[in-house]
Amino acid sequence: MKEEMRTFGYLCPQCGKTVMGTRSVFALEASNAEVECACGKSALKVEFDGTEYHIYVPCGICGETHEAHCPPERVLRGATALGCAKTRQFCCFIGPEGTVEKNLRDLAVLAEKFPTVAVVRLDRNYGFAGGYNRALAQVEADYYLLLNSDVETPRGWLEPILGVLEREPDVAVVSPKLVSWLDRTKFEYAGASGGFIDFLGYPFCRGRILKRVEADEGQYDDARDVFWVSGAAFCCRADVFRALGGFDDDFFAHMEEIDLCWRMQLAGYRVRVVPGSTVYHLGGGTLTTDSPTKVFYNHRNNLAMLYKCASPWQRAVVAVVRPGLDLLAALSYLVQGRADSFRAVFRAWRDFLGWHGELARKRRAIRASRRGSAAANIYRGSVLLRYLLGRRTFGRLM
């Protein structure tokens, strides 16, 4: 029987090199352990008192030695990390060798090439919405710039964005035009040149109607107010973000930026796209287009957003029409052989209906603080019907 092994890794504060050492679980349970750097000037020490582990980590980030108290299951099972007491960045990794090696490599690159970059690490995956909320709570700034890791930014792209926020105090969030990184002649699916929704809640963009993505020929290069902008390149006022509670944590991922943009407009602010600034987005990094999980989040979060933010008349229309349309969508997945996506639609409705009490509370809070309207940026018809009739470009739609 193969003996289970645990790898410890840290960045040496003396020579700056990564240090790794592997010990068996049996050895860790029986005696103390030490992982020393080849330079001989630092060593990670592990001591077990019969109840918990005391780990002494030479920190390659702040230079000091930190002591951590960990229960046995944290040290001997899965993968974990220990943080620097000063910077709150991870400075020690414990787990399978491959995982520790990768994390150490990333840590070394940051320490060497980006020493001024602070990494905010969370204890678990809170999704796009909750992750950003927790990270931004630790940031003091006038503006928050949210930028996906798969976005390429050309020189000078940020100045037009900040210029709008400086000149127009009633604008809460600004985004550049998003072009496909893979094909730079076309718009990027998730955002293009600013987004809208129709009366039934279906999102679309200047440059993308449902699955039809247009070529970027400068036809939507005018700066204008829109209903929503993509979270892939999202620059907003920090005070407005905080006042509105940021993204809805319960969304986890998908449509959280549309929901926040809607709430910003109801609070009296504007949402704006500035195509004079362009970035290139790879896209699909969170979940692939045909992922059942993506289908689930898109259906559930869209229904939740409509319940929270829509007018009584719009909610009534949605309540009558959307169940049938979502059933048709589920059946189309089944015909395509995507049984998991078929079930995801029904799970989305189940969770949405189970949220009713919490959503009602959120809706009351939104209505009580309402100072504006988003009606001007909601298409009064059905973008789905328009698409089926062959009108698959934005044109003069809005």
PABAMI-832904 format. One record per residue (C-alpha): y negated, x negated, z negated. Coordinates in pm, whole numbers, padded with zeros to 5 digits, always signed. Example, Ala and Ser with C-alpha at 12.3 -4.5 7.8 and 13.67 -1.06 7.14 Angstrom:
+00450-01230-00780 +00106-01367-00714 
This chain:
+00000+00000+00000 -00336-00141+00103 -00567-00217-00189 -00902-00038-00180 -01199-00273-00151 -01569-00238-00234 -01848-00443-00076 -02177-00526-00249 -02478-00642-00050 -02837-00745-00119 -03121-00947+00030 -03172-01281-00149 -03526-01300-00290 -03517-01682-00273 -03398-01763+00080 -03437-01420+00244 -03081-01408+00376 -02841-01116+00345 -02567-01160+00085 -02236-00973+00084 -01930-00991-00134 -01613-00781-00145 -01405-00704-00454 -01102-00485-00508 -01135-00163-00705 -00866-00294-00940 -01067-00610-01011 -01384-00411-01071 -01206-00188-01320 -01050-00487-01502 -01330-00744-01523 -01687-00834-01438 -01785-00951-01089 -02051-01171-00935 -02177-01202-00577 -02374-01523-00534 -02595-01626-00242 -02496-01943-00055 -02830-02096-00153 -02716-02086-00516 -03046-01940-00636 -02951-01574-00683 -02648-01368-00778 -02570-00999-00810 -02374-00927-01128 -02149-00630-01205 -02043-00555-01564 -01825-00265-01685 -01849-00153-02049 -01561+00096-02028 -01791+00389-01959 -02035+00283-01688 -02125-00011-01469 -02429-00230-01531 -02542-00384-01202 -02804-00660-01200 -02963-00685-00855 -03187-00973-00739 -03439-00773-00536 -03534-00915-00199 -03825-00672-00177 -04025-00738-00495 -03857-01060-00613 -03754-00930-00954 -03408-00848-01093 -03334-00480-01149 -03071-00333-01378 -02892-00015-01275 -02650+00194-01482 -02394+00370-01264 -02094+00594-01341 -01761+00462-01205 -01737+00723-00928 -02067+00604-00780 -01954+00240-00766 -01590+00290-00670 -01610+00581-00422 -01797+00642-00097 -02121+00461-00022 -02433+00434-00236 -02754+00236-00266 -02975+00115-00550 -03352+00118-00527 -03628-00125-00615 -03805-00004-00929 -04145-00100-00787 -04131+00009-00423 -03857+00275-00442 -03694+00118-00136 -03323+00045-00141 -03247-00317-00224 -02870-00308-00284 -02588-00136-00099 -02234-00060-00221 -01951+00081-00012 -01729+00004+00286 -01802-00334+00442 -01924-00198+00777 -02167+00044+00615 -02309-00220+00382 -02345-00471+00666 -02540-00226+00883 -02773-00125+00601 -02838-00487+00508 -02914-00575+00868 -03174-00297+00885 -03324-00408+00554 -03350-00769+00673 -03526-00668+00996 -03780-00462+00804 -03843-00740+00552 -03885-01005+00823 -04066-00826+01104 -04237-00533+00933 -04322-00649+00579 -04605-00394+00542 -04381-00097+00625 -04269+00099+00320 -03939+00282+00356 -03901+00609+00165 -03532+00668+00101 -03399+00997-00029 -03087+01063-00234 -02933+01288+00032 -02996+01451+00369 -03256+01725+00324 -03292+01781+00697 -03605+01746+00906 -03796+02001+00697 -03704+01901+00342 -03690+01531+00427 -04045+01525+00558 -04171+01735+00267 -04028+01493+00010 -04141+01182+00196 -04495+01306+00260 -04534+01402-00107 -04539+01025-00169 -04805+00952+00095 -05180+00958+00028 -05372+01007+00354 -05620+01232+00533 -05379+01292+00820 -05001+01293+00852 -04850+01163+01174 -04488+01272+01221 -04322+01074+01496 -03954+01090+01591 -03764+00764+01620 -03685+00834+01987 -04050+00859+02097 -04217+00583+02300 -04592+00557+02249 -04817+00378+02502 -05123+00182+02391 -05420+00401+02296 -05226+00726+02269 -05342+00806+01915 -05722+00788+01963 -05757+01122+02150 -05546+01292+01883 -05753+01166+01591 -06073+01236+01784 -05996+01609+01791 -05921+01618+01418 -06244+01431+01342 -06462+01654+01561 -06305+01996+01503 -06244+02075+01134 -06075+02408+01209 -05794+02236+01402 -05499+02181+01170 -05258+02001+01401 -05276+01817+01734 -05005+01689+01965 -04996+01480+02282 -04820+01584+02602 -04447+01510+02581 -04283+01368+02893 -03912+01295+02932 -03822+00935+02851 -03524+00955+03088 -03719+01102+03382 -04090+01036+03355 -04171+01271+03639 -04072+01569+03421 -04186+01728+03098 -03976+01688+02787 -03783+01999+02683 -03900+02018+02320 -04276+02055+02343 -04390+01965+02697 -04766+02037+02715 -04785+02276+02420 -04577+02575+02318 -04594+02953+02281 -04361+03238+02183 -04312+03578+02338 -04319+03910+02152 -03947+03883+02070 -03987+03535+01923 -03845+03324+02208 -04025+02988+02233 -04139+02840+02564 -04383+02572+02678 -04635+02480+02940 -04382+02292+03148 -04059+02451+03022 -03941+02812+03038 -03607+02855+02859 -03383+02591+03027 -03606+02531+03331 -03811+02210+03291 -04094+02152+03538 -04212+01832+03701 -04530+01694+03548 -04783+01701+03831 -05092+01726+03615 -05091+02106+03631 -05114+02139+03251 -05344+01849+03172 -05621+02063+03020 -05662+02038+02643 -05629+02381+02485 -05520+02585+02185 -05150+02673+02182 -04913+02857+01949 -04705+02554+01848 -04662+02184+01912 -04350+01973+01884 -04251+01805+01559 -04154+01498+01765 -04522+01392+01773 -04710+01604+01521 -05045+01492+01375 -05187+01728+01112 -05438+01748+00831 -05269+01642+00509 -05464+01888+00294 -05363+02183+00513 -04999+02069+00518 -04996+02051+00138 -05185+02378+00088 -04929+02566+00299 -04632+02404+00126 -04540+02195+00429 -04231+02286+00627 -04001+02557+00497 -03728+02360+00317 -03477+02637+00376 -03492+02585+00754 -03333+02238+00720 -03383+02165+01091 -03506+02338+01409 -03809+02566+01446 -03969+02441+01125 -04272+02313+01319 -04315+02647+01501 -04301+02828+01167 -04562+02593+01017 -04791+02624+01321 -04774+03003+01289 -04863+02984+00920 -05151+02746+00999 -05296+03002+01240 -05255+03285+00990 -05444+03067+00741 -05737+03048+00985 -05670+02719+01162 -05608+02628+01526 -05319+02441+01689 -05411+02218+01983 -05248+02005+02252 -05433+01711+02409 -05260+01604+02733 -05508+01319+02767 -05259+01154+02533 -04900+01123+02656 -04582+01006+02482 -04224+00976+02609 -03948+01153+02418 -03576+01095+02462 -03483+01415+02278 -03155+01562+02155 -03126+01310+01873 -03074+01562+01594 -02820+01789+01761 -02706+01817+02122 -02808+02123+02323 -02458+02276+02317 -02398+02207+01947 -02280+02516+01752 -02484+02389+01457 -02797+02388+01672 -02717+02742+01791 -02684+02849+01427 -03013+02694+01312 -03208+02817+01614 -03094+03179+01572 -03119+03191+01194 -03454+03013+01163 -03610+03209+01445 -03522+03538+01274 -03649+03407+00939 -03977+03294+01095 -04034+03632+01258 -03962+03815+00935 -04209+03599+00742 -04496+03580+00989 -04487+03861+01245 -04703+04173+01231 -04538+04501+01124 -04538+04623+01487 -04382+04303+01618 -04120+04304+01342 -04026+04662+01429 -03976+04576+01796 -03773+04267+01705 -03555+04468+01466 -03465+04711+01746 -03425+04471+02040 -03306+04137+01903 -02964+04242+01766 -02856+04348+02114 -02995+04036+02281 -02832+03809+02025 -02501+03990+02076 -02532+03925+02450 -02606+03559+02378 -02296+03537+02157 -02080+03696+02427 -02217+03455+02687 -02104+03165+02468 -01759+03321+02443 -01737+03356+02822 -01827+02987+02852 -01540+02897+02619 -01777+02806+02334 -01609+03001+02054 -01783+02795+01783 -02124+02889+01924 -02013+03254+01945 -01934+03247+01573 -02256+03056+01498 -02468+03352+01612 -02294+03583+01365 -02322+03324+01086 -02695+03303+01160 -02736+03679+01119 -02525+03678+00803 -02741+03408+00644 -03062+03571+00761 -02969+03904+00605 -02865+03724+00286 -03211+03568+00268 -03387+03905+00270 -03522+03889-00087 -03652+03534-00059 -03801+03596+00284 -03979+03907+00156 -04137+03696-00120 -04252+03436+00132 -04389+03705+00362 -04597+03857+00082 -04743+03514-00001 -04832+03450+00363 -04997+03789+00406 -05192+03752+00081 -05352+03426+00195 -05410+03534+00556 -05745+03428+00703 -05671+03434+01076 -05442+03551+01355 -05204+03398+01606 -05193+03706+01831 -05392+03544+02114 -05119+03285+02164 -04823+03526+02161 -04709+03643+02505 -04702+04022+02489 -04404+04056+02721 -04054+03909+02739 -04016+03555+02868 -03642+03621+02900 -03701+03916+03136 -03955+03710+03330 -03699+03431+03367 -03426+03667+03488 -03667+03804+03751 -03707+03452+03889 -04046+03361+03739 -03939+03033+03581 -04258+02829+03561 -04545+02867+03320 -04810+02913+03591 -05073+03158+03473 -04852+03312+03206 -05093+03249+02919 
